[in-house]
Amino acid sequence: MHVTVRLFAGLREVIGSDALVEEFATPDVTVETLRARLGEAHPKLGPYLSGVAIAVNEEYILEPGTALHDGDTVALIPPISGGAGETPRFLVTHAVLDPRGLRDAVITPASGACVLFEGVVRDHHEGHAVLRLQYEAYEEMAARQLEAVARETLAAYADREVHDIGIHHRVGMLEVGETSLLVVVSAAHRQDAFEAALRAVDRVKETVPVWKKEWGPDGAQWQEGVQPKPAAS
């Protein structure tokens, strides 16, 4: 059997490729088996393997004993820093983000409050200058995780009148002042809208496979991230 292993951000640069194909003589292969194989076959990956999350066919896998099957696509997730004529509620895109369109997609007649969060590229970080940021995503999986974050947040506020959530994330090269993330929450009351928006933003940062390279006067480097904490499906 064979599986395709996708690599992103710093891991891609370590290996010099965005994908590996691993062949196994036996069909009895688990996530942990693959992790061990990668450490042996690609020593440069070794120091990173204990800190990556694993996704199989765009779904996070929490159990190391999960069986793999012929043709599966496995993604190593390092720490992570729509319909025609309508704005989709969940989107990963290279295009400039449209806050008004996303606001209109989630607002309801019963909504007395709508909170819009914009994550914006700033010109400094931890005491040094930032010229621009480059965002990279496992795009197919990232869009699904945005939706999972929204479902999880709505479930957490099931006993309150939070109506809908939309999340858009931009990828590619962004200049200072440009918007990288939109989170919009509609609710009956402002307090619930604010609290749900804050939770959703925090969960995007913890679970969505997006990486950020910081460009400054002295060059570029990937920003250190956090261990992914998958959103409930």
C-alpha positions as CSV (number, residue, x, y, z in Angstrom):
1,M,0.0,0.0,0.0
2,H,1.0,3.6,-0.4
3,V,0.1,6.9,1.3
4,T,0.9,10.4,0.2
5,V,2.3,12.7,3.0
6,R,1.7,16.4,2.5
7,L,4.1,19.0,4.1
8,F,3.6,22.6,4.8
9,A,5.4,25.8,5.8
10,G,8.7,25.0,7.6
11,L,8.4,21.2,7.1
12,R,8.2,21.7,3.4
13,E,11.4,23.7,3.5
14,V,13.2,21.2,5.7
15,I,12.5,18.4,3.1
16,G,12.6,20.5,0.0
17,S,9.2,19.2,-1.2
18,D,5.6,19.6,-0.4
19,A,4.8,15.9,-0.6
20,L,6.3,12.4,0.0
21,V,5.0,9.0,-1.1
22,E,5.6,6.2,1.4
23,E,5.2,2.6,0.3
24,F,4.5,-0.3,2.7
25,A,4.7,-4.0,2.0
26,T,2.0,-4.8,4.5
27,P,-1.6,-3.4,4.7
28,D,-1.4,-3.2,8.5
29,V,-0.2,0.4,8.8
30,T,-1.2,2.9,11.4
31,V,-0.6,6.6,12.0
32,E,2.1,5.7,14.5
33,T,3.7,3.3,12.0
34,L,3.9,6.1,9.5
35,R,5.3,8.5,12.0
36,A,8.1,6.0,12.8
37,R,8.8,5.4,9.2
38,L,9.1,9.1,8.4
39,G,11.6,9.5,11.3
40,E,13.7,6.7,9.9
41,A,13.5,7.6,6.2
42,H,13.8,11.3,6.6
43,P,16.0,12.2,9.6
44,K,15.6,15.9,9.0
45,L,11.9,15.5,10.0
46,G,12.8,13.7,13.2
47,P,13.0,16.7,15.5
48,Y,9.6,17.9,14.4
49,L,7.5,14.8,14.4
50,S,6.6,14.8,18.1
51,G,5.1,18.2,17.7
52,V,3.0,17.8,14.6
53,A,-0.7,16.9,14.5
54,I,-1.8,14.4,11.9
55,A,-4.7,14.7,9.5
56,V,-5.9,11.9,7.2
57,N,-8.0,12.9,4.2
58,E,-8.5,16.4,5.7
59,E,-9.6,15.2,9.1
60,Y,-7.6,15.5,12.3
61,I,-6.6,12.1,13.8
62,L,-6.3,11.9,17.6
63,E,-5.6,8.2,18.0
64,P,-2.1,7.0,17.0
65,G,-3.4,3.5,16.4
66,T,-5.8,4.7,13.6
67,A,-5.4,2.5,10.6
68,L,-4.3,3.9,7.3
69,H,-5.6,2.6,3.9
70,D,-4.1,2.5,0.4
71,G,-4.3,5.8,-1.3
72,D,-4.8,7.9,1.9
73,T,-3.5,11.4,2.0
74,V,-1.8,12.2,5.3
75,A,-0.9,15.8,6.3
76,L,1.7,16.7,8.9
77,I,0.3,19.8,10.6
78,P,3.0,21.8,12.3
79,P,2.2,24.2,15.1
80,I,-0.1,26.8,13.7
81,S,0.3,30.2,14.2
82,G,-19.1,29.5,-1.9
83,G,-22.2,29.7,-3.9
84,A,-22.5,31.9,-7.0
85,G,-23.8,35.4,-6.2
86,E,-23.5,34.9,-2.5
87,T,-20.7,35.2,0.1
88,P,-19.9,31.8,1.6
89,R,-19.8,31.8,5.4
90,F,-16.5,29.9,5.4
91,L,-13.7,30.7,3.0
92,V,-9.9,30.5,2.6
93,T,-8.9,32.8,-0.3
94,H,-6.1,34.7,-1.9
95,A,-8.5,37.6,-2.6
96,V,-9.0,40.7,-0.5
97,L,-11.6,40.0,2.2
98,D,-15.0,41.6,2.1
99,P,-16.3,42.4,5.6
100,R,-19.7,43.8,4.4
101,G,-20.4,40.7,2.4
102,L,-19.7,38.3,5.3
103,R,-21.7,40.5,7.6
104,D,-24.7,40.2,5.3
105,A,-24.2,36.5,5.1
106,V,-24.7,35.9,8.8
107,I,-27.1,38.7,9.9
108,T,-30.7,37.7,10.6
109,P,-33.9,39.6,11.2
110,A,-33.7,38.6,14.9
111,S,-30.2,39.8,15.3
112,G,-29.8,42.9,17.6
113,A,-26.0,42.7,17.5
114,C,-23.3,41.9,14.9
115,V,-19.7,41.8,15.9
116,L,-17.0,41.9,13.2
117,F,-13.4,41.1,14.1
118,E,-10.6,41.9,11.6
119,G,-7.1,40.6,12.1
120,V,-4.8,43.1,10.5
121,V,-1.1,42.9,9.5
122,R,0.9,45.3,11.8
123,D,4.3,46.8,11.3
124,H,6.0,45.2,14.3
125,H,6.2,42.0,16.3
126,E,7.9,41.4,19.6
127,G,10.1,44.5,19.2
128,H,11.2,44.1,15.6
129,A,10.0,45.6,12.4
130,V,7.6,43.7,10.1
131,L,7.4,44.6,6.4
132,R,4.8,42.0,5.3
133,L,3.4,38.6,6.2
134,Q,3.0,35.5,4.1
135,Y,0.2,33.1,5.0
136,E,0.1,29.5,3.9
137,A,-2.7,27.0,4.5
138,Y,-3.7,23.5,3.9
139,E,-6.6,25.1,2.1
140,E,-9.0,22.2,1.7
141,M,-8.7,21.3,5.4
142,A,-8.6,24.8,6.6
143,A,-12.0,25.7,5.2
144,R,-13.5,22.6,6.9
145,Q,-11.9,23.6,10.2
146,L,-13.3,27.1,9.9
147,E,-16.7,25.5,9.7
148,A,-16.0,23.2,12.6
149,V,-14.9,26.2,14.8
150,A,-18.2,27.9,14.0
151,R,-20.2,24.7,14.9
152,E,-18.3,24.3,18.1
153,T,-18.8,27.9,19.1
154,L,-22.5,27.8,18.3
155,A,-22.8,24.6,20.4
156,A,-21.1,26.3,23.3
157,Y,-23.7,29.1,23.2
158,A,-26.7,26.8,22.5
159,D,-28.5,28.2,25.5
160,R,-28.1,31.8,24.3
161,E,-29.3,33.6,21.2
162,V,-26.2,33.4,19.0
163,H,-27.6,33.1,15.5
164,D,-24.8,32.6,13.1
165,I,-21.0,32.8,12.5
166,G,-18.9,33.4,9.4
167,I,-15.1,33.1,9.1
168,H,-12.9,34.1,6.2
169,H,-9.1,33.7,6.1
170,R,-6.8,35.2,3.5
171,V,-3.6,33.5,2.4
172,G,-0.7,34.7,0.3
173,M,1.5,37.8,0.8
174,L,-0.1,40.6,2.8
175,E,1.2,44.1,3.3
176,V,1.0,46.1,6.5
177,G,-2.6,47.3,7.1
178,E,-4.3,44.5,5.1
179,T,-6.8,42.1,6.7
180,S,-5.9,38.5,7.1
181,L,-8.9,37.2,9.1
182,L,-12.6,38.1,9.4
183,V,-14.9,36.6,12.0
184,V,-18.5,37.8,12.1
185,V,-21.0,36.8,14.7
186,S,-24.7,37.7,14.8
187,A,-26.7,37.4,18.0
188,A,-29.7,38.8,19.8
189,H,-27.6,40.7,22.4
190,R,-24.2,42.4,22.2
191,Q,-22.5,40.5,25.1
192,D,-23.2,37.1,23.6
193,A,-22.0,38.3,20.2
194,F,-18.7,39.7,21.7
195,E,-18.1,36.6,23.7
196,A,-18.8,34.2,20.9
197,A,-16.6,36.2,18.5
198,L,-13.7,36.1,21.0
199,R,-14.0,32.4,21.4
200,A,-14.2,31.8,17.6
201,V,-11.1,33.9,17.0
202,D,-9.1,32.1,19.7
203,R,-10.2,28.7,18.3
204,V,-9.2,29.7,14.7
205,K,-5.7,30.4,16.0
206,E,-5.6,27.0,17.8
207,T,-7.1,24.6,15.2
208,V,-7.0,25.9,11.6
209,P,-3.9,24.8,9.6
210,V,-2.6,28.2,8.6
211,W,1.1,29.2,8.9
212,K,2.6,32.6,8.9
213,K,6.0,33.7,7.6
214,E,7.2,37.1,8.8
215,W,9.2,39.3,6.5
216,G,11.5,42.0,8.0
217,P,14.5,44.1,7.2
218,D,16.8,41.1,8.0
219,G,15.0,38.5,6.0
220,A,12.1,36.1,6.6
221,Q,11.2,33.4,9.1
222,W,8.2,31.2,9.9
223,Q,6.5,32.3,13.1
224,E,6.5,29.9,16.0
225,G,3.1,28.4,16.5
226,V,1.0,26.3,18.9
227,Q,0.2,22.7,19.0
228,P,-3.1,22.2,17.2
229,K,-6.2,21.7,19.3
230,P,-8.8,20.3,16.8
231,A,-12.3,21.6,16.8
232,A,-15.1,19.2,17.4
233,S,-16.5,17.8,14.2
